[in-house]
Amino acid sequence: MLEHVTPGPPMGKDEYRAAIDPLRRRLFEQQRACWDAGLGVVIVFEGWRAAGKGKIIGKLTSRLEPRAFEIHAIREPRTYEKPLPWLRRFWLAIPAYGRIGIFDRSWNRRVIVDGLDGKLTEAEIQQAFDDINDFERTLADDRYALIKFFLHIDRTAQRNRLEELAADETTSWRVEAIDWEQNERYAEHLEVIEELLARTDSEWASWHLVACQDLRRARVEVIGKVIERLEAELAERGLEDPRHNGS
């Protein structure tokens, strides 16, 4: 799947501003429409390290009503969580109807991280795929719009970005050993990620693959896709914005 993700031409500042400002205003309107209609929204971000996930999430949320969204940065489960069903902590983080939950990494880490590190047997990996698909289908069958992004850069672009971050004393702290390790084992990670994308791409929870060599273009693409999906979800579910239905 990722071999077909090709970056477009770099977007200039003027072109970017002309595109991004109307999108952010429209997204704010869509947030209010989802709130009024009681449609929960779950947005998942996976991707390569140094792909620009933080900057994209920052721009996505910059004009949203802060009381109606939450960002969840997913890390290793806490000690007390490890004996519990592995999806429990994600169920607890799902937003209430009308709110937006943004996941900076997600339940997919069980395959991407634990599977690659040898923490799971082959049978456990296969069960994880089934659990992920069941989890996402349950959300989609309820009053939730599920939008998933994978942010893609190639190995060379990733290394260049890591070197740039490491060379600047104001950003060098952000580069960890795990970042360099992923770049060194890029081919192994790619194999696991390709399987994840293929096995969890569904009609109700499809993956949107975003080329992130140019972050301006990536931001525009992500926000535009969120708006497109929310408009479609509201229309398909008959959850029109009450402000515009004549009542």
N, C-alpha and C positions, 0 to 999 in steps of 0.2 A: 504493500500500500504506500509506504513512505517513498518508494523510488519514483512515484508519480508526483510528489510534492515539489514543485519548482518555484523558486522565488520570482516575483515580478520585478520590474525595474524600480530602482529607488524612488521614493516619493519625496518631492521637494517640500520645503516648509510651507509655502503658500498653498500648494495643492492639499497638503495635509490639513492645514487649518480650515480650508474651505470644506473639507470632507468631514472632519471630526466634530466640529461644533454643532452642526445640525443633528448629527447622530446622537450626541450626548443629550441634547434637548429632547429628542424623540424617545430615548431610552428612559429618561425621567418620566415622561408621559406614560410609557408602557409600565413602569414600576407602579404608578398610581392606578393604572387600569387593572393590573394583577391584584393589587391590594383591594380595590373595590369589588372585584369579581371573586375574591377568595381563592385565587390560583397560586399555589406554592411553586417556587422556582428553585431548582437545584442546578448550579453551574459548576462543572468539574474541569479543572485544569491539570493535565499531565504534560510531561515534556522533558526534553533534555535539560540538564543543568546548564546555566548561563544562556538559556534560550530567551530570557527576558520576561519570564512569567510575572515577577513582581511588578514590573513597569506596566505590563498589559492589564493586570488586575487593578493597579492604581488608577489607570485612565478609565477603565470600565466603571469604577465606583465613584469617580471624582464628582459627579453631579447627582448621584443618587441620594435619596432621603436616608440619612444614616440610621434612623431608628427602625428602618424596615429591611435592613440586610445585615448579615453576619459573614465574616470570613473565618474559615477554619483551616489553620495550617497543620497538616497531618504529619505527625512524626511517629517514631517507634511507640507502640503501646506501653502504657505505664505498667509497673510490676503487678498491681492489683487487677489490671485488665487482661493480662495474658491467659489466666485460666478460664476466662469467660468466653462465650461465643464471640468469634472474631469480628462479626458485623455489628455487635451490640453498640459499640461506641459511635458507629456511623448512624445507626438508627436514632440514637439520642441527639445527634447533631442536625437531623433533618429539620428544616424550618417549619414553623406553623403555616397554615394556609394564608396566602396573601403576602408572605415574606419571601425574601431571597436568601438562599444559603450558597456561598461561594466556597468551593473546596480547593485549596492550594495543595494539590495531591489528594489522593482519595483511597477508597477501598481497593483500587487497582494495585496499590503498592504491595499487596500480599503476593501477587504474581511477579511484579517487576523487581521488587527488592528481595523478599523472602525466598521466592522461587530461584532467582539467580544466585543467591548466596548459599544455596543448598540447605536451607532450613526446612524445606518441605519435600516430602516424597512425591513421586510422580502421581500417585493416586490423590494426594492432598492438593496438588496443583490442578488436576482435573476437577476435583470437587470445588476448588475455589472459583473456577470459571463458571460452574453451574450455580454456585451461590451468588456470584456477581450478577449473572443474567436474571436470576429469580428476584434478587433485591431490586434491580432496576426496573423489571417488569411490574413489580408491585407498586413502585412509585408512579410509573406511567399510567397504570390502571386506576390510580387514585387521582386526586386533584393536584398533580404535580407536572410541571414541564421540566424535563431533564435534558440538559444541554452539555455536551462533552467536547472538550478541545484537547488535541495533542499538538504541542508547540515543537516544531521541527527545525533543527539546523544540522548540517553535516559535520563530520568529525573535524575537518579543517577549520570551519567557522567557529566551532565550539572551542577549539584550542586557542585560536586567535583571540576570542573574547575573554577566555580565562587569563591568558597572558596579559591582556590589556588591563583587566581588573587587578591582577596581582602586581603590576608595575606601578599602580597609583596608590599612594599611601592612604588615601581616603577611602579606597574600596578594597584594598588587599585583604582586609579582615573577612571579607565575604567569601573568599576562595578557600575551600577546605580540601583536605586530602581526598575525600570522597569524590570531589569534582574531577580531580586529575585522574583518579582511578577509573571513573566512568569513561573518560576520554581514551585512556589506555585500553580499556576493554570495550570499546565502542561497538565492535562487531558482535560481541556476545550479547550486549544490551539490545542491540538492534534486532537480533533474532528473537529474543524474548518479547520485545515490544511489538514486533510484527505479529507474533502469535496472539498476543493480548488484543490488539486492534481487530484482528480477523475474528477471534472467538467471541468478542463482546460488542461487535458492531451489529445493531439490530434495528428493526423498523421503529421501535419505540425509544431507542437510545443509540442513535448513530453517532459515530465519531466525526468531528470536523478537524481536518488536518491543516495546520496553518504554518506556512513558511515564515520563519522569523529572522532571516538575514537582515531584512529591513523592518525595524520595529514600528516605524510610522505606518507602513502598509499593514503590518500585522494587527496593530491596534484598531485600525479602521475595519479590517476584515472581521475581527472578533466582535466588535460592538454591532456591526451591521448584521452579523449572523444571529446574535442574541435577539435583536429587534425582529428580524424575520421570523425566528422560531416562536417568539412570544405572540406576535400577531397571528400566526397560524394556529397556535395552541388555543388562544382565546376564541378564534372563529370556529375551529373544529369542535370545541367543547360547548359551544353556544354560550360562552361566558363573556358576553359583550360588556364593554365599559358602561356602567349605569349612567355616567354623565352624558353619554352620547346616544342613549336609546329612547330619548323622548320622555322619560319618566321624570 
